[in-house]
Amino acid sequence: MASRAPVRGEAEWGSAFDRYAPVGDGATPSRPRTDHNPFNRKEYLLSVVRRVTG
């Protein structure tokens, strides 16, 4: 009898760490911030509570 396929989205996943590898040409990847800067406390807290000072 053949084994049954997983049902209701059940599945198994196996993985293991292989090695560290250098990133491309050695430059650290970066991207621009898409949210508010937590190091600017006043601006950040205002954005969190969604208020604007006037």
N, C-alpha and C positions, 0 to 999 in steps of 0.2 A: 504494500500500500504506500502510495506517495505521501510525503509530508505535506501538511496543510500550510497555506500562506497565512501570515499574521492577519488578524482581523481587528477592526475598530482602531486602526492607526497604530497598533502595537508593532514594535520592531526592536531589534537589538543593534547596537553600534559598538564596535570595538576600535580603540585607537591607542597608540603609544607614542611617546616622544621619540623622535628619530635623532635630531641633532640641531645645534645652533648653526645658523648660516649667515654670512654677511649680507647686508641689504644692498643690492644693486651695485652702484659705484662707490658705496661707502657713505653717501650722504643720508642723513636721517630724514625720513619722509615727514612732511608736515602739511597741514591744511589750515585755512583761516578759521577762526572761531565763529561758530554759527549761533551761539547763545550769548548771554551776558557774562561779563568778566567778573568772577567772584572776588578778585583782588581789589576791585573798586566797590567797596562795601555798600556805600549809600545807593549807588546806581543799581547794584545787584539786588539789594533788599527791596527796593521800589519795584523792580521788575518781577520779583517773586510774588509780591502781594498785589501786583498789577495796579499800582497807583501812580499818578503823575503829580509832581509838585507844581504849584502855580504861583 
